[in-house]
Amino acid sequence: MTAIERITLYKRRYSDDEILSMLRPYVAEWFRSTYGSFTEPQRQAIPLVKQGKSVLITSPTGTGKTLAAFLGVIDEILFLMENGWEGKGILAVYVSPLRALNNDIRRNLEEPLRGIEEKAREMGLEPPRVKVAVRTSDTTPYEKQKMVRDPPHILITTPESLAAALAAPKFRERLSTVKWVVLDEIHELASNKRGAHLMVSVERLEELVREAGGKSLRRIGLSATIAPLDVVANFLGGFDDEGRPREVHIVDARFAKPIDIKVITPDVDLLRDPPDKINEAIYRKIAELVKQHRTTLIFTNTRSATERVVHKLKQILVKEGIASEDQIEAHHSSLSRNLRLDVEERLKRGELKVVVSSTSLELGIDIGYIDLVILLSSPKSVSRLLQRVGRAGHRIRDVSKGRLIVVDRDDLVECSVLADCAMKKFIDRVRIPMKPLDVLAQHIVGMSIEKKWHLEDAYRVVKRAYNFKDLSFEEFMSVVRFLAGKHGLEGEGVYSKIWLDEEEGLFGRKKSARMIYLLNVGVIPDETKIRVYTRDGKYVGDLEEEFVEILVPGDIFVLGGRTYRFLKSEGLRVIVERADDARPTVPSWFSEMLPLSFDSALKVGEFRRVFSALASSNPRAAVEKLVKEYYLEERAAATIVEYILEQLGYIGVVPSDKLVLIEYFPYEDGWGIVFHTLFGRRVNDALSRAYAVALSRRIGLPVRVAVTDNGFMLTVSEAGKPDASLLEKLIRDVTPENIRGILEEAISRTELMKRRFKHVAARMFIVLRRYKGKEVSPERLQLNSQKLLEVFLEEMKDSPPIKETFREILEDYMDIAAAGKVLEWIRKGEIEVVIKGPLPYPSPMAHSIVVRGYSDVVLMEDRRKMLMILREKVLEYIRKGRAAPTWVGGDGKGRLLEEEQ
């Protein structure tokens, strides 16, 4: 039976009375008096939960997902207790990725339980008391002991705490009675290693329950907008011992709430007006929208942008009497937990007028009433757009109202496409990490603590988790052998974590393993600041680790308003030199920027293809189609058509999902080669590095790389002057078969490799973050892992830690699978490659790629000035060469202008 055949898209519609009749009379009466009627996800999910089915519930914020999952569970727990269940064990485990969310859920559970109890007493009944408790890393040892003595019926926990609980002997017994596992925020977990880690924990819990004579766990997954649902349902359900997917019923209420999404351009000409006027117009538009609504949530794409927007809004909104200073707040992951909780509480109480966030308010924290969500620039994926906009209109019948404010022409195209996809219910596919060996290593150590395991049994349990369904026994054994110390690295301070008897086919725990495991369990890397020093030892500031991992020697960046050249890193120190006259080559926000998803990027490419064909023959019809079908203002529609026609006028082709344009031109003291690959930044990161290696091999010179969502630029010195013949050979040099090898060579000595290896090594307990109750200093951790990386690369390149570091970089950080698809499409001729050059200037659609290469967006004005200069040069060239089509542009007010013949 295939995975698809085991997934049931649930369609049966029960009436409210039918559902109420399934519940205990006092539970039904409480619901009727509190809510009146069921929401769509509740109507579909509650009967399934009551029937003992596993269910994936996907619906927007404010549609009652939590109650859809728990009302049936609570009712079943009450039924068990009424019928004599007196076990001292946990019946339901609720897992959330956020510790802060756990307290929310506790409130959301305790209020219904209190209400149900009161209603029962009103009806002359004495109901059993359902106990709820929270176990996270913040839970005290005393509270944990109390839970062992008097376990809750419902345990609220995090993925990491569940893994630790499974290795705690006494508490483990309390988990052997579990019947339901409720997994919240599956859309957040499925796409990363925390989800992989959690699903193996769930399989270990399944095994524990079965060994105690219980039935298979009933799994309930809660998710915001996500796709494809059959894959996510398989992720939730996992597989049985024969490798068949378990049955999961899907409740698809993703579009249960009405949505209202529009793209807004500031009241200026995005190209011709000076930068300060454009910035002013953007803030004016925000102020106008804030004034019209009670509470507005604004999303930016970076933490630094969040701080800038809050600062500017406080100036404008206070001055105009729209809001007081303490009604405008920031919320992002760099703020302290207390500050974030304070903002959340004030938001719930309706005390705030505006909250500006980067990504920290995307998840389902109950934030009360929001009537408008503003997205400043593209959210980079349709699912993120729907998730963010879904925070508005918190009740089921409220409209989720979202407005995307664009900042430039590329952003206008991207936002138009994403908004259209959202309204048409197209959602990008989730990317699930497969076979993460560091996650596997942690669980093997965790399993060894439980008992002696037969190798085949442990392999069988791990393979039931979706992320490991394709794991071979040899891959499994390579990790087991590594953990058993078959690597000969004791001289480097790396010791075995388990014992292994291959003849008997058994493995088990070593004496020190429990403490190492409990102190170091989990896959979230510790955030560390990297201190920056000049060559002479002067301290100049700190950088985020994510920023440092993208640097290569020679890169120039801004720190504290000054420019520095990156020379090298030593542990958690970065060595730089002043570069006062040099332009930045790496924007300070780059590591924070959300990458455009592959699916959404293809939609942007398709949009360009369709509208370039229409605009070249009938510009007016193209504008009208954009206004009618994409709900754009005419001025915005004319800006897009103008952009397309400038590109056609200058170079004759518009890059799209079916056409890759490569152009080359003089750039600074050498040459710039821009590849217009509209496949999103993860794919472009892989392609750019592969082509850079191939070009460097051909010309024998270093090649620099700048990457965006719409393409990348390779730069070489004057001696490496390219031509069409060289670029044609370059295209043939990189193939779907050899790209992985090329990339592994390209990244093996980079900062990216060093930093990612450190995280993998920590997850595999090769280096320990905590030992004997003490924190190991981040500097010591980095130096130890760097030293080990050298050893592994020289002597053990096929070892699990190196394989996993390459896998994480190529498959999770980049998207090598999609890059391989693109190369296959090129080889088959499904994507045309057009080479143009040498050009006097980059083409209009290359401008943002070129500028992104060396302009820091903190200095947004510089970026806009450069775009204006490049555009004027191109337009002047078109006019002089009479190369333009008859239509040459707009006047910035939505009117199309024709060139005199």
C-alpha positions in Angstrom: 0.0 0.0 0.0 1.4 3.4 -0.9 1.8 6.4 1.4 -1.0 8.2 -0.5 -3.4 5.3 0.0 -3.0 5.5 3.8 -3.9 9.2 3.9 -7.5 10.1 4.1 -8.7 13.6 3.3 -11.6 13.9 5.7 -14.8 15.3 4.2 -17.7 14.0 6.4 -19.6 17.0 7.8 -21.3 16.3 11.2 -23.9 18.7 12.6 -23.3 20.4 15.9 -25.9 18.3 17.6 -24.3 15.1 16.3 -20.9 16.1 17.6 -22.3 17.2 21.0 -24.0 13.8 21.3 -20.6 12.1 21.1 -19.4 14.0 24.2 -20.1 13.6 27.9 -23.3 15.5 28.7 -21.5 18.1 30.9 -18.7 18.6 28.3 -21.3 19.1 25.6 -23.2 21.6 27.8 -20.1 23.5 28.7 -19.2 23.8 25.0 -22.7 24.9 24.0 -22.9 27.6 26.7 -19.3 28.8 26.0 -19.0 28.8 22.2 -22.4 28.0 20.8 -21.2 26.3 17.6 -18.1 24.4 16.3 -15.6 25.9 13.9 -14.8 24.0 10.6 -11.7 22.3 11.9 -13.5 21.4 15.2 -16.4 20.0 13.3 -14.2 17.7 11.2 -11.6 16.8 13.9 -13.5 16.0 17.1 -15.4 13.0 15.7 -12.1 11.6 14.3 -10.4 12.0 17.7 -13.4 10.4 19.4 -13.1 7.5 17.0 -9.5 6.9 18.0 -8.0 8.0 14.6 -4.7 9.8 14.0 -5.4 13.3 12.6 -3.5 16.1 10.9 -5.5 19.4 11.5 -4.4 22.3 9.4 -6.1 25.6 9.6 -5.2 29.3 10.2 -4.7 31.0 13.6 -7.9 31.7 15.4 -9.9 28.8 14.1 -9.9 26.7 17.3 -7.2 24.2 16.4 -6.1 23.5 20.0 -9.7 22.8 21.1 -10.3 20.7 18.0 -7.5 18.4 19.2 -8.1 18.5 22.9 -11.8 18.5 23.4 -12.1 14.9 22.1 -9.0 13.9 24.1 -10.3 15.5 27.3 -13.6 13.8 26.8 -11.9 10.4 26.3 -9.8 10.9 29.4 -12.9 11.7 31.5 -14.6 8.6 30.1 -11.6 6.4 31.1 -11.6 7.9 34.6 -15.4 7.6 35.0 -15.0 3.9 34.0 -12.5 3.0 36.7 -9.0 3.9 35.2 -6.8 4.5 38.2 -3.4 4.1 36.6 -0.6 6.3 37.8 0.6 7.5 34.4 0.3 10.1 31.7 -2.4 9.7 29.1 -1.7 12.5 26.7 1.5 14.3 25.7 1.4 17.7 24.0 4.6 18.8 22.4 5.2 22.4 21.3 8.4 23.8 19.8 8.2 26.9 22.0 8.6 27.0 25.8 6.7 30.3 25.8 3.8 28.5 24.0 3.6 25.9 26.7 2.3 28.4 29.2 -0.2 29.6 26.7 -1.4 26.0 26.1 -1.6 25.4 29.9 -3.9 28.4 30.2 -5.9 27.3 27.2 -6.3 23.8 28.7 -6.9 24.8 32.3 -9.7 27.2 31.5 -11.8 24.6 29.6 -11.1 22.0 32.3 -12.2 24.4 35.0 -15.3 25.4 32.9 -16.2 21.7 32.3 -15.8 20.9 36.0 -18.0 23.9 37.0 -20.7 22.9 34.4 -20.7 19.3 35.7 -21.3 20.5 39.3 -24.1 22.8 38.1 -25.7 19.6 36.7 -25.3 17.9 40.0 -22.3 15.7 39.0 -18.9 15.2 40.5 -16.5 14.8 37.5 -13.0 13.4 37.8 -10.2 16.0 37.9 -8.0 16.0 34.9 -4.4 17.2 35.9 -2.1 19.2 33.6 1.6 19.8 34.1 4.4 21.4 32.1 7.9 19.8 31.8 10.6 21.9 30.1 14.2 22.7 30.8 12.9 25.5 33.1 11.1 22.9 35.3 12.8 22.5 38.7 14.0 19.1 40.0 11.4 19.3 42.8 8.6 19.7 40.3 10.0 16.8 38.2 10.0 14.6 41.3 6.5 15.6 42.1 5.4 14.6 38.6 6.9 11.2 39.1 4.9 10.7 42.4 1.7 12.3 41.1 1.8 12.3 37.2 -0.4 14.6 35.3 -3.0 13.1 32.9 -1.8 15.6 30.2 1.9 16.5 30.0 2.9 19.7 28.1 6.5 19.6 26.9 9.1 20.5 24.2 10.9 18.1 21.8 14.1 18.3 23.9 12.4 17.7 27.2 10.5 14.7 25.8 13.8 13.2 24.7 15.3 13.8 28.1 12.2 12.3 29.8 12.5 9.1 27.9 15.9 8.6 29.4 14.8 9.4 33.0 14.1 5.9 34.5 11.3 6.7 36.9 9.6 9.3 34.7 9.9 6.9 31.8 7.5 4.5 33.5 4.9 7.2 33.7 5.1 7.6 29.9 4.3 4.0 29.3 0.5 4.6 29.6 0.3 7.4 26.9 -2.5 7.0 24.4 -2.4 10.4 22.6 0.5 12.5 21.3 -0.5 16.0 20.2 2.2 17.8 18.1 1.7 21.5 17.6 3.2 23.8 15.0 4.1 20.9 12.7 4.7 23.4 9.9 7.6 24.8 12.0 9.0 21.4 13.1 8.8 19.4 9.8 11.3 21.6 8.0 14.2 21.3 10.5 16.2 18.9 12.6 14.0 19.5 15.7 11.2 17.8 13.8 13.4 14.8 12.9 14.5 14.6 16.5 11.0 14.7 17.8 9.6 12.1 15.4 12.3 9.5 16.6 11.3 10.4 20.2 7.7 9.6 19.3 8.7 6.3 17.9 10.7 5.5 21.0 7.6 6.4 23.0 5.5 4.2 20.7 7.9 1.3 21.5 7.7 1.9 25.2 3.9 2.0 25.2 3.8 -1.3 23.2 6.2 -3.0 25.5 3.9 -2.1 28.4 1.0 -3.8 26.5 -0.6 -0.6 25.2 -2.0 0.2 21.8 -0.3 2.2 19.0 -0.3 5.9 19.8 -3.0 8.1 18.3 -1.2 11.1 16.8 -2.8 14.5 16.4 -0.8 17.1 14.5 -1.7 20.9 14.5 -0.4 23.0 11.7 -0.9 26.4 10.1 -0.9 26.6 6.3 1.4 23.9 4.9 1.8 21.7 1.8 1.8 19.0 0.5 -0.6 17.6 3.1 0.0 13.9 2.2 3.7 14.3 2.9 3.1 16.1 6.2 0.6 13.5 7.2 3.2 10.8 6.6 5.7 12.8 8.6 3.2 12.8 11.5 2.1 9.2 11.2 5.4 7.5 10.4 5.6 3.9 9.3 4.8 0.5 10.9 7.4 -2.2 11.4 6.8 -3.5 7.9 7.5 -0.1 6.4 3.8 0.7 5.6 2.7 4.3 6.3 0.3 4.5 9.2 -3.2 5.7 8.6 -3.6 9.5 9.1 -6.8 11.5 8.5 -6.4 15.0 7.2 -8.6 17.8 8.2 -7.9 20.5 5.7 -9.3 23.8 6.8 -6.4 25.9 5.6 -8.8 28.4 4.0 -11.5 28.3 6.7 -11.0 32.0 7.3 -11.6 34.7 4.7 -8.4 36.5 3.6 -7.9 39.9 2.2 -4.4 40.4 0.8 -3.3 43.4 -1.3 0.0 44.8 -2.6 0.6 48.5 -1.9 3.2 50.7 -3.5 4.2 54.0 -1.8 2.9 57.2 -3.4 6.1 57.9 -5.2 8.1 56.8 -8.3 10.2 53.9 -7.0 12.9 54.6 -9.6 13.1 58.3 -10.2 12.4 59.8 -6.8 15.3 60.3 -4.4 15.8 57.7 -1.6 14.7 59.9 1.3 11.4 60.7 -0.5 10.8 57.0 -1.1 11.6 56.1 2.6 9.3 58.9 3.7 6.5 57.7 1.5 6.8 54.1 2.8 6.5 55.3 6.4 3.7 57.7 5.4 1.8 54.7 4.0 2.4 52.6 7.2 1.2 55.6 9.4 -1.9 55.9 7.2 -2.8 52.2 7.6 -2.0 52.2 11.4 -4.3 55.2 11.9 -7.2 53.3 10.2 -6.9 50.2 12.4 -7.0 49.4 16.1 -3.9 47.1 16.4 -1.4 46.6 13.6 1.3 43.9 13.5 4.2 44.8 11.1 6.6 42.1 9.8 10.0 42.9 8.5 12.5 40.3 7.2 15.4 41.1 9.6 16.0 41.9 13.2 17.9 45.1 12.3 15.1 46.3 10.1 12.6 45.7 13.0 14.6 48.1 15.2 14.9 50.7 12.5 11.2 50.6 11.7 10.2 50.9 15.4 12.6 53.9 15.9 11.2 55.7 12.8 7.5 54.9 13.7 7.9 56.2 17.2 9.1 59.6 15.7 6.2 59.8 13.2 3.2 58.3 15.1 3.9 60.1 18.3 4.4 63.4 16.5 1.0 63.0 14.6 -0.8 61.8 17.7 -1.6 58.4 16.3 0.0 56.5 19.1 2.0 57.2 22.3 5.6 56.0 22.5 4.8 53.1 24.8 2.1 51.8 22.4 4.8 51.0 19.8 7.0 48.0 20.5 9.5 45.6 18.8 9.4 41.8 19.2 12.3 39.6 17.9 14.5 36.7 19.0 17.4 38.9 20.1 15.3 40.6 22.8 15.3 39.1 26.3 12.6 36.6 27.1 11.1 39.0 29.7 10.8 41.8 27.2 9.2 39.5 24.7 6.7 38.2 27.2 5.8 41.8 28.3 5.1 42.7 24.7 2.9 39.6 24.2 0.9 40.3 27.4 0.3 43.9 26.6 -0.7 42.9 23.0 -3.3 40.4 24.5 -4.7 43.2 26.8 -5.1 45.5 23.8 -2.7 48.1 25.1 -0.5 48.3 22.0 -1.2 50.1 18.8 1.7 48.7 16.8 4.1 45.8 17.2 7.0 45.3 14.7 8.5 41.7 14.5 10.9 39.8 12.3 9.9 36.1 12.6 9.2 35.7 16.3 5.4 36.3 16.2 4.8 34.0 13.2 4.1 31.0 15.5 0.9 30.4 17.3 1.4 32.4 20.5 -2.0 33.8 21.5 -1.5 37.5 20.8 -5.1 38.6 21.1 -6.8 40.9 18.6 -4.9 42.1 15.6 -7.0 43.7 12.8 -4.2 44.4 10.3 -0.9 42.7 9.3 1.6 44.8 7.3 4.4 43.0 5.5 7.3 45.4 4.7 8.7 43.8 1.6 8.3 40.2 0.3 7.9 37.4 2.9 9.7 35.1 0.5 7.1 32.2 0.5 3.4 31.9 0.1 3.0 29.7 3.3 4.9 32.4 5.3 2.6 35.1 3.8 -0.5 33.2 4.8 0.9 32.4 8.2 1.7 36.1 8.9 -1.5 37.4 7.5 -3.4 34.8 9.5 -2.3 36.6 12.7 -4.9 39.2 11.8 -8.6 38.7 12.7 -8.0 36.2 15.5 -11.6 34.9 15.6 -12.9 32.4 13.0 -15.3 34.9 11.4 -12.9 37.8 11.2 -11.2 38.5 7.9 -7.4 38.1 7.9 -6.3 41.3 6.4 -2.8 41.7 5.1 -1.0 44.5 3.1 2.4 44.0 1.4 4.3 47.3 1.1 6.9 47.1 -1.7 10.3 48.8 -1.7 11.5 48.4 -5.3 10.6 46.9 -8.7 11.8 43.3 -8.0 10.0 43.4 -4.7 6.9 44.6 -6.5 7.0 41.7 -8.9 7.7 39.2 -6.1 4.9 40.5 -3.8 2.4 40.6 -6.7 3.1 36.9 -7.5 3.0 35.7 -3.8 -0.2 37.6 -3.1 -1.8 36.1 -6.2 -0.7 32.6 -5.2 -2.1 33.1 -1.7 -5.5 34.2 -3.0 -5.5 31.2 -5.4 -4.5 28.8 -2.6 -1.1 27.8 -4.0 1.3 26.9 -1.2 5.0 26.0 -1.5 6.1 22.6 -0.5 7.7 22.0 2.9 11.3 20.7 2.7 11.9 17.9 5.3 15.5 17.0 6.2 16.2 13.4 5.4 18.6 11.1 7.3 20.3 13.6 9.6 23.0 11.5 11.1 23.7 13.7 14.1 20.0 13.3 15.1 20.4 9.6 14.7 23.6 9.6 16.9 21.8 11.4 19.7 18.9 8.9 19.7 21.3 5.9 19.6 23.0 7.2 22.8 19.5 7.9 24.3 18.3 4.4 23.5 21.5 2.9 25.0 20.6 4.5 28.3 17.1 2.8 28.3 18.4 -0.8 28.0 20.5 -3.2 25.9 19.2 -3.1 22.4 19.4 -5.6 19.6 20.8 -3.7 16.6 17.9 -4.8 14.3 15.3 -3.7 16.8 16.9 -0.3 17.2 17.1 0.1 13.4 13.5 -0.9 13.1 12.3 1.8 15.6 14.4 4.5 13.9 13.2 3.6 10.4 9.6 4.1 11.5 10.2 7.9 11.7 9.5 9.6 8.4 13.0 11.3 8.3 14.7 8.0 8.4 12.5 5.9 6.2 15.3 5.6 3.6 18.1 4.9 6.1 20.1 1.8 5.1 21.3 -0.6 7.7 24.9 0.2 6.7 24.3 3.9 7.3 22.8 3.1 10.7 25.8 0.8 11.6 28.3 3.5 10.5 26.9 5.8 13.3 26.7 3.0 15.8 30.3 2.0 15.2 31.4 5.7 15.4 29.6 6.1 18.8 31.2 2.9 20.0 34.7 4.4 19.4 35.7 2.5 16.3 37.3 5.7 14.9 40.5 5.6 16.9 40.2 9.3 18.1 40.9 8.8 21.8 44.1 10.6 21.3 42.1 13.6 20.2 39.9 13.4 23.3 36.9 11.8 21.5 35.7 8.8 23.5 33.1 6.1 22.9 29.5 6.9 24.1 28.1 3.3 23.9 29.4 -0.2 24.0 28.9 -2.5 21.0 29.1 -6.2 20.6 28.6 -6.9 16.8 28.9 -10.6 17.2 26.0 -10.7 19.6 24.3 -7.9 17.7 23.8 -5.8 20.8 24.7 -2.3 22.1 24.1 -0.5 25.4 25.2 2.4 27.6 28.5 3.4 29.0 28.8 4.6 32.5 29.1 8.3 31.7 26.5 8.4 28.9 23.4 9.4 30.9 24.9 12.6 32.2 26.4 13.5 28.9 23.1 12.8 27.2 20.9 14.8 29.6 23.2 17.8 29.7 23.6 17.9 25.9 20.4 16.6 24.4 18.7 18.6 21.6 19.6 19.9 18.2 19.3 23.7 18.5 22.8 25.2 18.3 23.8 27.6 21.1 23.8 31.2 19.8 27.3 32.6 20.2 28.6 36.0 19.5 31.9 36.2 17.5 34.3 38.9 18.8 36.0 41.0 16.2 39.6 42.2 16.5 42.0 44.1 14.3 45.4 42.6 13.5 47.0 44.5 16.4 44.5 43.0 18.9 42.0 46.0 19.2 38.5 44.8 19.9 36.0 46.5 17.6 32.6 44.7 18.2 30.6 41.5 17.8 29.1 39.6 14.9 26.4 36.9 14.7 27.8 33.4 14.0 25.4 33.1 11.0 27.0 36.1 9.5 30.6 34.9 10.0 29.8 31.6 8.3 29.2 33.3 5.0 32.5 35.2 5.0 35.5 34.4 2.9 38.9 36.1 3.3 38.8 39.5 1.6 35.1 40.1 2.2 34.4 43.7 3.4 31.5 44.4 5.8 30.2 47.2 8.0 30.5 47.1 11.8 29.7 50.0 14.0 29.5 52.4 11.0 33.1 51.5 9.8 34.2 49.1 7.1 36.5 46.1 7.7 38.1 43.5 5.6 37.8 39.9 6.9 41.2 38.1 7.2 40.5 34.9 9.2 38.8 33.4 12.2 40.3 31.8 15.2 37.8 30.0 17.3 35.3 32.7 18.4 37.6 35.5 17.3 37.5 37.1 13.9 40.6 39.0 12.7 40.0 42.0 10.4 41.7 45.1 9.1 40.3 48.5 8.4 39.1 49.1 4.9 37.9 52.7 5.1 37.6 53.5 1.4 36.2 50.1 0.3 32.6 49.4 -0.4 31.0 46.5 1.6 30.9 43.2 -0.3 28.6 41.5 2.2 25.5 43.4 3.4 25.3 43.2 7.2 21.7 41.8 7.1 22.5 39.0 4.6 22.7 36.1 7.0 19.2 37.0 8.4 17.5 37.4 5.1 14.8 34.8 4.4 15.5 33.0 1.1 12.8 32.9 -1.6 11.4 29.4 -1.7 12.1 27.3 -4.9 8.3 26.9 -5.6 7.6 30.6 -5.2 10.7 31.5 -7.3 9.3 29.3 -10.2 6.1 31.2 -9.9 8.0 34.6 -10.2 9.8 33.2 -13.3 6.5 32.1 -14.8 5.0 35.6 -14.2 7.9 37.2 -16.0 7.6 34.9 -18.9 3.8 35.4 -19.3 3.9 39.2 -19.0 7.1 39.7 -21.1 5.3 38.0 -24.0 2.2 40.2 -23.5 4.0 43.4 -22.8 6.2 43.1 -25.9 3.1 43.0 -28.1 0.6 45.1 -26.2 1.8 47.1 -23.1 -1.6 48.5 -22.4 -3.2 45.0 -22.3 -0.4 43.9 -19.9 -1.2 46.7 -17.5 -4.9 46.0 -17.7 -4.4 42.3 -17.0 -2.2 43.1 -13.9 -4.8 45.6 -12.6 -7.7 43.1 -13.1 -6.1 39.8 -12.1 -3.5 40.9 -9.6 -5.6 43.7 -7.9 -2.7 46.2 -8.5 -3.1 49.9 -8.6 -2.5 51.1 -12.2 0.7 52.9 -11.2 2.2 49.7 -9.8 1.1 47.7 -12.9 2.7 50.3 -15.2 5.9 50.1 -13.2 6.1 46.3 -13.8 5.4 46.6 -17.5 8.0 49.5 -17.8 10.5 47.2 -16.1 9.9 44.4 -18.5 10.1 46.7 -21.6 13.3 48.3 -20.4 14.9 44.8 -20.2 13.6 43.9 -23.7 14.7 47.2 -25.1 18.2 46.9 -23.8 19.0 43.2 -24.2 16.0 41.6 -26.0 15.3 38.8 -23.5 13.6 38.5 -20.1 14.9 35.8 -17.8 12.2 33.5 -16.6 11.4 30.0 -15.3 12.2 28.7 -18.8 15.1 31.0 -19.7 18.4 31.5 -18.0 20.2 34.7 -19.2 24.0 35.0 -18.7 25.4 38.5 -19.3 28.9 39.9 -18.8 30.2 43.4 -18.7 33.1 45.5 -17.3 32.9 45.7 -13.6 35.1 47.8 -11.3 38.7 46.6 -12.3 37.6 43.4 -14.0 34.5 41.7 -15.2 31.1 40.8 -13.9 29.1 37.8 -15.1 25.5 37.7 -14.0 23.5 34.5 -14.1 19.8 35.2 -14.1 18.6 32.0 -12.4 15.1 32.6 -11.0 15.1 29.7 -8.6 15.5 31.2 -5.1 18.6 31.9 -3.0 19.1 28.3 -1.7 19.4 27.0 -5.3 21.4 29.9 -6.4 23.8 29.5 -3.6 24.5 26.0 -4.8 24.7 26.9 -8.5 26.9 30.0 -7.9 29.5 28.1 -5.9 29.6 25.3 -8.4 30.0 27.6 -11.4 32.6 29.7 -9.5 34.7 26.5 -9.0 34.3 25.5 -12.6 35.2 29.0 -13.8 38.2 29.3 -11.5 39.5 25.9 -12.9 39.2 27.1 -16.5 40.8 30.5 -16.1 43.2 29.7 -13.2 42.1 32.8 -11.3 40.1 33.5 -8.1 36.3 34.1 -8.6 34.1 36.1 -6.2 30.4 35.4 -5.7 27.4 37.5 -4.8 24.0 35.7 -4.5 20.4 36.8 -4.6 17.0 35.1 -5.0 16.9 36.1 -8.7 20.4 35.1 -9.7 24.1 35.5 -8.8 27.2 37.4 -10.0 30.6 36.0 -10.5 33.4 38.6 -10.6 36.9 38.1 -12.0 39.9 40.3 -12.6 40.7 41.9 -16.0 42.9 38.9 -16.9 39.9 36.6 -16.7 37.9 38.4 -19.4 35.0 36.0 -20.4 33.5 35.4 -23.8 30.5 33.4 -25.0 32.6 30.3 -25.8 34.0 30.2 -22.3 30.5 30.5 -20.8 29.1 27.8 -23.0 31.8 25.4 -21.8 31.1 26.5 -18.2 27.4 25.5 -18.5 28.6 22.0 -19.6 31.1 21.8 -16.8 28.5 21.5 -14.1 26.1 18.6 -14.3 23.5 16.9 -12.0 26.0 14.1 -11.5 29.1 16.2 -10.5 27.6 19.1 -8.6 27.7 17.5 -5.2 31.4 16.6 -5.6 32.2 20.2 -6.9 30.4 21.7 -3.9 32.0 19.5 -1.3 35.4 20.6 -2.6 34.2 24.2 -2.7 32.9 24.4 0.9 35.3 22.0 2.7 37.7 24.8 4.0 35.1 27.6 4.4 33.8 29.3 7.5 30.5 27.7 6.7 32.0 24.3 7.0 33.8 25.2 10.3 30.7 26.5 11.9 28.3 23.8 10.8 30.8 21.1 11.8 30.9 22.5 15.3 27.1 22.2 15.5 27.1 18.6 14.1 30.0 17.7 16.4 28.1 19.0 19.4 24.9 17.1 18.5 26.9 13.9 18.1 28.6 14.4 21.5 32.0 14.7 19.8 32.5 18.0 21.5 30.4 18.7 24.6 28.6 21.9 25.3 28.1 20.9 29.0 30.3 18.5 31.0 30.0 17.5 34.6 27.3 20.2 35.2 29.5 23.0 33.8 29.2 25.0 30.5 32.1 24.5 28.2 33.1 28.0 26.9 32.0 28.7 23.4 35.6 29.6 22.5 36.9 26.2 23.7 34.1 24.5 21.8 35.0 26.2 18.6 38.7 25.6 18.9 38.2 21.9 19.7 35.8 21.4 16.8 38.1 23.3 14.4 41.0 21.1 15.4 38.9 17.9 15.0 37.6 19.1 11.6 41.1 19.2 10.2 41.7 15.6 11.5 38.4 14.4 10.0 39.0 16.0 6.6 42.5 14.6 6.4 41.9 11.1 7.7 38.1 10.3 7.9 36.3 12.1 5.1 33.7 9.4 4.9 32.9 9.4 8.6 29.3 10.3 9.8 30.2 13.8 11.2 31.7 14.9 7.9 28.9 13.3 5.8 26.3 15.0 8.0 28.0 18.4 7.8 28.1 18.2 4.0 24.5 17.0 4.0 23.3 19.8 6.2 25.0 22.5 4.1 24.0 21.1 0.7 20.5 19.9 1.5 19.2 22.2 4.3 21.2 25.4 4.0 21.4 25.2 0.2 19.0 23.1 -2.0 21.1 20.8 -4.0 18.2 18.6 -5.1 16.4 21.6 -6.8 19.8 22.7 -8.2 20.2 19.3 -9.8 16.7 19.6 -11.2 17.6 22.9 -12.8 20.8 21.4 -14.3 18.7 18.5 -15.7 16.2 20.9 -17.3 19.1 22.8 -18.9 20.6 19.6 -20.2 17.3 18.5 -21.7 16.7 21.9 -23.3 13.6 22.5 -21.1 15.4 25.6 -20.0 17.0 27.8 -22.6 20.3 29.4 -21.9 21.0 32.8 -23.6 24.4 34.5 -23.3 24.8 38.2 -23.9 28.0 40.3 -23.9 30.2 42.1 -23.6 27.6 44.7 -22.6 28.5 48.3 -21.6 26.3 48.1 -18.5 24.4 45.3 -16.8 20.8 44.9 -18.0 17.9 46.4 -15.9 17.0 43.0 -14.3 20.7 42.5 -13.3 20.9 45.9 -11.4 19.6 44.6 -8.1 22.0 41.6 -8.3 25.0 43.9 -9.1 24.1 46.4 -6.3 23.4 43.6 -3.8 27.0 42.5 -4.4 28.5 45.5 -2.6 25.9 47.8 -1.1 24.9 47.5 2.5 21.1 47.9 2.9 21.6 49.8 6.1 22.7 52.4 3.7 19.5 52.0 1.6 20.0 55.4 0.1 23.3 54.3 -1.5 21.6 51.3 -3.0 18.8 53.3 -4.5 21.2 55.9 -5.8 23.2 53.2 -7.6 20.1 51.7 -9.1 19.0 55.1 -10.4 22.5 55.7 -11.9 22.6 52.3 -13.6 19.1 52.7 -15.0 19.8 56.2 -16.4 22.9 54.8 -18.2 20.8 51.9 -19.7 18.0 54.2 -20.9 20.5 56.6 -22.4 22.2 53.7 -24.2 18.8 52.5 -25.5 17.9 56.0 -26.8 21.2 56.6 -28.5 21.2 53.2 -30.1 17.6 53.4 -31.1 17.4 49.9 -29.7 14.3 50.4 -27.7 10.8 49.2 -28.8 8.3 52.0 -29.6 7.2 52.1 -25.9 10.0 53.2 -23.6 8.5 53.7 -20.1 6.1 55.4 -17.8 6.0 58.8 -16.2 5.8 57.4 -12.6 2.1 58.3 -12.4 0.7 55.2 -14.1 0.5 56.7 -17.6 2.2 54.9 -20.5 4.4 57.1 -22.7 5.2 56.5 -26.3 8.4 57.6 -27.9 8.1 59.9 -30.9 8.8 58.2 -34.2 
